[in-house]
Amino acid sequence: MPTDLELVQKFQRESDQHAFDLLVERHSERAYQLAYSILQNRQDAEEVVQDAFIRIYRSLANFRGDAQFSTWMYRIVVNLCNNKFRWNKVRGANRNFSIDAPLSNDDGDDGLRLELPGTDAPPSEQAAYAELRERLEQAMAQLPESYRTAVMLRNVQQLDYDEIARILNCAVGTVKSRINRGREMLRQALKLDAPK
């Protein structure tokens, strides 16, 4: 199986569409997971991922390989998500909608990786998890953009600090600081005790 760099080079040398298709196939799910974890909206996440791969396609001929392809892709996705998040905040999310859009997220994708109670759990426990999920989404939306993105990359995407630093184009110490401050702000918003 060819590496990402080999696929990029093949695309650059031969304009090989199949090489690009393999990159999309290999990375689209993680790009979507990242976009959804930031935006908390399926349609916005899909739009961002499509836009990201369009940008990647247009810029791939100039990709120098200074970073891994996945790091470069994550940076593009994060930037587009932040733009979309700001746009939604200014204009109001869900103000415009399609008449054929589903009324709810029926695909079972709630965007969070909380361990939910089983179907045999009492309704009160299921309600408590639903309330926690809603409070967490609201608290995440209130975090400053730089904290929210760093927390999402670490806790949802489970990337290491070095890769997050490359994606966000900042020092590892800055990443750690943003994550710690973001987590503390979430604890305060959710009224959780700090870990001992």
Long-range contacts (C-beta under 8 A, 24 or more apart in sequence): 4-68, 4-69, 4-70, 5-65, 5-68, 5-69, 7-69, 8-60, 8-63, 8-65, 8-69, 11-60, 11-61, 12-60, 12-61, 12-63, 20-57, 20-60, 23-56, 23-69, 24-53, 27-69, 27-70, 27-73, 28-53, 30-70, 30-157, 31-73, 31-74, 31-77, 33-156, 33-157, 34-74, 34-77, 34-78, 34-81, 34-152, 34-153, 34-156, 34-157, 35-77, 35-80, 35-81, 36-109, 36-111, 37-111, 37-152, 37-156, 37-157, 38-78, 38-81, 38-82, 38-85, 38-148, 38-149, 38-152, 39-81, 39-84, 39-85, 39-88, 40-111, 40-137, 40-140, 40-141, 41-88, 41-93, 41-94, 42-105, 42-107, 42-109, 42-111, 43-101, 44-84, 44-88, 44-93, 47-84, 48-77, 48-80, 48-81, 48-84, 49-77, 51-80, 52-76, 52-77, 52-80, 55-80, 67-166, 71-163, 71-166, 71-167, 74-153, 74-157, 74-159, 74-163, 74-167, 75-166, 75-167, 75-168, 75-169, 78-149, 78-153, 78-167, 78-168, 81-149, 82-145, 82-149, 85-145, 86-145, 111-137, 112-136, 112-137, 113-156, 132-190, 135-189, 135-190, 136-186, 136-190, 138-189, 139-185, 139-186, 139-189, 139-190, 140-186, 142-185, 142-189, 143-182, 143-185, 143-186, 144-182, 146-178, 147-178, 147-179, 147-181, 147-182, 147-185, 148-182, 150-175, 150-178, 150-179, 150-182, 151-178, 151-179, 151-182, 151-183, 151-186, 154-179, 155-179
